[in-house]
Amino acid sequence: MSFIGNVPAESYSPVVKDTFSGNGSTTDFTLSIPATTNSVEVLVENVQQEPTSAYTIAGTTLSFTAAPVSGTDNIYVIHRGPAVQQVVPPAGVALNPSTVTATGDISTEGDLKVEVASGGIYTITGTDTASNRTLTLPDEAGTVLTSVSDIESQVKTATNASGSAPIYACRAWVNFDGTGTVAIRESGNVSSITDNGTGNYTVNFTTAMPDANYATVATAGDAGRYLATAPTLTTGSASLRVFQSSTGGHLDTQALQVAVFR
């Protein structure tokens, strides 16, 4: 398509300027980027110098025929050659790229919006307070979890729980052999079992409970025996006792299972 005017820009082209201070003896100065003799404007004391006769350039070295006079920032070079390309656009330039790949952080003082092909827009809105953050999700197919009640509903569905009663997670559990040398078969949040004597054990937690007001569920697998918990419950452990149902005496057992809820 034809147009009138300048060729549309395809890249950002900042103008580069180098400034030097003469001392009356130095003739060579190092430019910030390579150039040619005729691709720059060189001025000394605001007087433009003639290329070739007053100066020459080889790569990044600017060489004067005679040393410029002494002065502070009295020499400057304006690069007028091919545009110096850079990846970072100037501030205030609107971008509309098809893809963006970032290996570091993405910072913005405004809202961050991500629009998907189907039309949904994910918006992350920043605020001045750490406790007030907004995440706006699109109306897409499927279930979007935006609140605690949404998450609870999904967890109930996944665990086949029904009704309005809340659900609580098991905070620790263990399956162990209490005979001979105590051995843990499998466990969660249990670091070890202490054998305190016949039918007397302590379940030690890897991560402590928030308080000692939790509930324990314990079972013994051997016939004719039952398991009871001692009244001593601490944030770091729970004591257990195994009794024989007929005599009330303590017994070790091979199959012990304990679960803790809080």
Residue pairs with C-beta under 8 A, 6 or more apart in sequence:
11 83
11 85
11 86
12 85
12 86
12 88
12 89
12 90
12 93
13 83
13 84
13 85
14 84
14 86
14 90
15 78
15 79
15 80
15 84
16 32
16 33
16 78
16 79
16 84
17 76
17 77
17 78
17 79
18 29
18 31
18 32
18 62
18 76
18 77
18 79
19 73
19 75
19 76
19 77
20 29
20 73
20 75
20 76
20 77
21 70
21 71
21 72
21 73
21 74
21 75
22 44
22 67
22 68
22 69
22 70
22 71
22 74
22 75
23 67
23 70
24 67
24 68
24 69
24 70
25 67
26 67
26 68
27 63
27 64
27 65
27 66
27 67
28 61
28 62
28 63
28 64
29 61
29 62
29 64
29 75
30 60
30 61
30 62
31 40
31 57
31 60
31 61
31 62
31 77
31 79
32 60
33 60
33 79
33 84
34 59
34 60
35 57
35 60
35 77
35 79
35 81
36 57
36 81
37 51
37 52
37 55
37 56
37 57
38 51
39 57
39 79
39 80
39 81
39 82
40 57
40 77
40 78
40 79
40 80
40 81
41 48
41 77
41 78
41 80
42 48
42 49
42 51
42 54
42 55
42 62
42 75
42 76
42 77
43 49
43 75
43 76
43 77
43 78
44 68
44 69
44 74
44 75
45 68
45 69
45 71
45 74
49 55
49 64
53 65
54 64
54 65
54 66
55 62
55 63
55 64
55 65
56 63
57 63
62 77
68 74
68 75
89 95
106 112
108 126
109 126
110 126
111 123
111 124
111 125
111 126
112 123
112 124
112 126
113 121
113 122
113 123
113 124
114 121
114 122
114 123
115 121
115 122
116 122
116 138
116 140
118 140
119 138
120 137
120 138
120 139
120 140
121 136
121 138
122 135
122 136
122 137
122 138
123 134
123 135
123 136
124 134
124 135
124 136
125 133
125 134
125 135
125 136
126 133
127 133
127 134
135 146
137 144
137 146
143 150
143 154
144 150
145 151
145 154
152 166
152 167
155 161
155 167
156 162
156 167
159 167
161 167
168 261
168 262
169 261
170 188
170 259
170 260
170 261
171 189
171 209
171 214
171 260
171 261
171 262
172 187
172 188
172 189
172 190
172 203
172 205
172 206
172 209
172 258
172 259
172 260
173 187
173 188
173 189
173 190
173 257
173 258
173 259
173 260
174 184
174 186
174 187
174 188
174 190
174 193
174 203
174 256
174 257
174 258
175 184
175 185
175 186
175 187
175 255
175 256
175 257
176 182
176 183
176 184
176 185
176 187
176 193
176 256
177 183
177 185
177 254
177 255
177 256
178 193
178 195
178 199
178 201
178 242
178 252
178 253
178 254
178 256
179 252
179 253
179 254
180 252
181 195
182 193
182 194
182 195
182 201
184 190
184 192
184 193
189 205
189 206
189 207
190 203
190 204
190 205
190 206
191 204
191 205
191 206
192 204
193 201
193 202
193 203
193 204
194 201
194 202
194 204
194 237
195 201
196 202
196 239
197 250
198 250
198 251
198 252
199 241
199 242
199 243
199 249
199 250
199 251
199 252
199 253
200 239
200 240
200 241
200 242
200 250
201 239
201 240
201 241
201 242
201 256
202 237
202 238
202 239
202 240
203 237
203 238
203 239
203 240
203 258
203 260
204 236
204 237
205 235
205 236
205 237
205 238
205 260
208 235
208 236
209 235
209 236
209 260
209 262
210 235
210 262
211 235
211 262
212 233
212 234
212 235
213 262
214 233
214 238
214 260
214 261
214 262
215 260
215 261
215 262
216 229
216 233
216 238
216 240
216 258
216 259
216 260
216 261
217 258
217 259
217 260
217 261
218 227
218 228
218 229
218 240
218 256
218 257
218 258
218 259
219 227
219 256
219 257
220 226
220 227
220 242
220 253
220 255
220 256
221 253
221 254
221 255
221 256
221 257
222 251
222 253
222 254
222 255
224 244
224 245
224 246
225 242
225 243
225 244
225 245
225 251
225 253
226 242
226 243
226 245
227 240
227 241
227 242
227 243
227 253
227 256
228 240
228 241
228 242
228 243
229 238
229 239
229 240
229 241
230 239
230 240
230 241
232 238
232 239
233 239
238 258
238 260
240 256
240 258
241 250
242 250
242 251
242 252
242 253
242 256
243 249
243 250
243 251
244 250
244 251
